[in-house]
Amino acid sequence: MLLASLLSPVFAQAQPAKRMAPSKDGVEGLLVNSTVSADGMAFFQYFVEFWREKPGSDKYMIEIAERSSKRLGNQIWVSSGQNRLFFSNLPFQRDRIRPLSEQAAEMSYAGMITLSLPFGAEADPDIAAEEL
């Protein structure tokens, strides 16, 4: 047993190293579904339908989350990282979910475009370049 433990580092060094090629799965953007109800899932499906129509939307990472509340109803929001792009309560009528998800896709896309733009000439001097 002692001999095996002593030889294992030598054996590991003697084998040629296998290089792994970087994975090219073709996924640049990501849509994460964190909804908890059937209405939230419907919102997500409609949102994806509208989101995919936007040019360049496949390069952004978006999360759609939902929180259920007895007092306020189901709340849904769209965020990217720490930036909340859209927030609303889900309507109780299912036929109003589709227009809400279209509005969410429009506002989220506009928000992502705004976030991807660099600061103008009047940037805050207290913010470093890597924080932009």
C-alpha positions as CSV (number, residue, x, y, z in Angstrom):
1,M,0.0,0.0,0.0
2,L,2.8,2.4,0.9
3,L,4.6,1.5,-2.4
4,A,1.4,2.3,-4.4
5,S,1.0,5.7,-2.8
6,L,4.7,6.5,-3.5
7,L,4.5,5.4,-7.1
8,S,1.3,7.1,-8.0
9,P,2.8,10.6,-8.4
10,V,5.6,9.2,-10.5
11,F,3.1,7.3,-12.7
12,A,1.0,10.4,-13.1
13,Q,4.0,12.4,-14.3
14,A,5.1,9.6,-16.7
15,Q,1.8,9.7,-18.7
16,P,1.6,12.3,-21.5
17,A,-0.8,15.1,-20.8
18,K,-4.1,15.0,-22.7
19,R,-5.2,18.3,-24.0
20,M,-8.8,19.1,-24.0
21,A,-10.1,21.2,-26.9
22,P,-12.3,24.1,-25.8
23,S,-16.0,23.3,-26.0
24,K,-17.8,25.0,-28.9
25,D,-21.4,24.4,-28.1
26,G,-22.6,27.4,-30.0
27,V,-24.4,28.9,-27.0
28,E,-23.6,32.6,-26.7
29,G,-26.7,33.7,-24.8
30,L,-28.8,32.1,-22.2
31,L,-32.4,32.4,-21.1
32,V,-33.0,31.0,-17.6
33,N,-36.5,30.1,-16.5
34,S,-37.0,30.5,-12.7
35,T,-40.8,30.6,-12.8
36,V,-42.9,28.6,-10.3
37,S,-46.5,28.7,-11.7
38,A,-48.3,27.8,-14.9
39,D,-48.9,31.5,-15.6
40,G,-45.2,32.2,-15.1
41,M,-44.3,29.4,-17.5
42,A,-46.8,30.9,-20.0
43,F,-45.1,34.3,-19.5
44,F,-41.7,32.7,-20.1
45,Q,-42.8,30.9,-23.3
46,Y,-44.3,34.1,-24.8
47,F,-41.2,36.1,-23.7
48,V,-38.9,33.6,-25.5
49,E,-41.1,33.9,-28.6
50,F,-40.8,37.7,-28.7
51,W,-37.2,37.7,-27.5
52,R,-35.9,35.5,-30.3
53,E,-37.2,38.0,-32.9
54,K,-34.9,40.7,-31.7
55,P,-31.6,41.1,-33.6
56,G,-28.6,39.9,-31.6
57,S,-30.7,38.7,-28.7
58,D,-28.9,35.4,-28.7
59,K,-25.8,36.9,-27.2
60,Y,-27.4,38.1,-23.9
61,M,-27.9,36.2,-20.7
62,I,-31.3,36.8,-19.2
63,E,-33.1,35.3,-16.2
64,I,-36.9,35.3,-15.8
65,A,-37.9,34.8,-12.2
66,E,-41.2,34.7,-10.4
67,R,-42.2,35.0,-6.7
68,S,-45.6,34.1,-5.5
69,S,-47.3,36.3,-2.9
70,K,-50.8,35.9,-1.5
71,R,-51.1,39.6,-0.8
72,L,-49.6,41.0,-4.1
73,G,-50.2,38.1,-6.5
74,N,-47.4,36.6,-8.5
75,Q,-44.6,39.0,-9.3
76,I,-42.3,38.4,-12.3
77,W,-39.1,40.1,-13.3
78,V,-36.5,39.9,-16.0
79,S,-32.9,40.5,-15.0
80,S,-29.4,40.3,-16.4
81,G,-26.8,39.9,-13.7
82,Q,-27.6,42.4,-11.0
83,N,-29.6,44.6,-13.3
84,R,-33.4,44.3,-13.2
85,L,-34.7,45.1,-16.7
86,F,-38.5,44.5,-16.1
87,F,-40.7,44.0,-13.1
88,S,-44.5,43.5,-12.9
89,N,-47.3,41.5,-11.3
90,L,-48.7,38.7,-13.4
91,P,-52.3,39.4,-14.5
92,F,-55.0,37.1,-13.2
93,Q,-56.5,36.8,-16.7
94,R,-54.4,34.5,-18.9
95,D,-55.2,36.4,-22.1
96,R,-53.3,39.4,-20.7
97,I,-50.1,37.5,-20.2
98,R,-49.1,37.6,-23.9
99,P,-49.2,41.4,-24.2
100,L,-47.3,41.7,-20.9
101,S,-44.6,39.4,-22.1
102,E,-44.3,41.3,-25.3
103,Q,-43.9,44.5,-23.3
104,A,-41.3,42.8,-21.1
105,A,-39.3,41.6,-24.1
106,E,-39.3,45.2,-25.6
107,M,-38.2,46.8,-22.3
108,S,-35.6,44.1,-21.6
109,Y,-34.1,44.4,-25.0
110,A,-33.9,48.2,-24.7
111,G,-32.3,47.8,-21.3
112,M,-29.7,45.4,-22.6
113,I,-28.8,47.7,-25.4
114,T,-28.5,50.6,-22.9
115,L,-26.3,48.4,-20.6
116,S,-24.0,47.4,-23.5
117,L,-23.4,51.0,-24.5
118,P,-20.2,52.6,-23.0
119,F,-20.5,55.7,-20.9
120,G,-20.5,59.0,-22.7
121,A,-17.9,61.7,-22.4
122,E,-19.1,62.8,-19.0
123,A,-18.3,59.6,-17.1
124,D,-18.1,59.6,-13.3
125,P,-14.4,60.1,-12.4
126,D,-14.9,57.9,-9.3
127,I,-15.6,54.8,-11.5
128,A,-12.6,52.9,-12.9
129,A,-12.6,51.8,-16.6
130,E,-12.9,48.1,-15.7
131,E,-16.1,48.8,-13.7
132,L,-18.0,50.2,-16.7
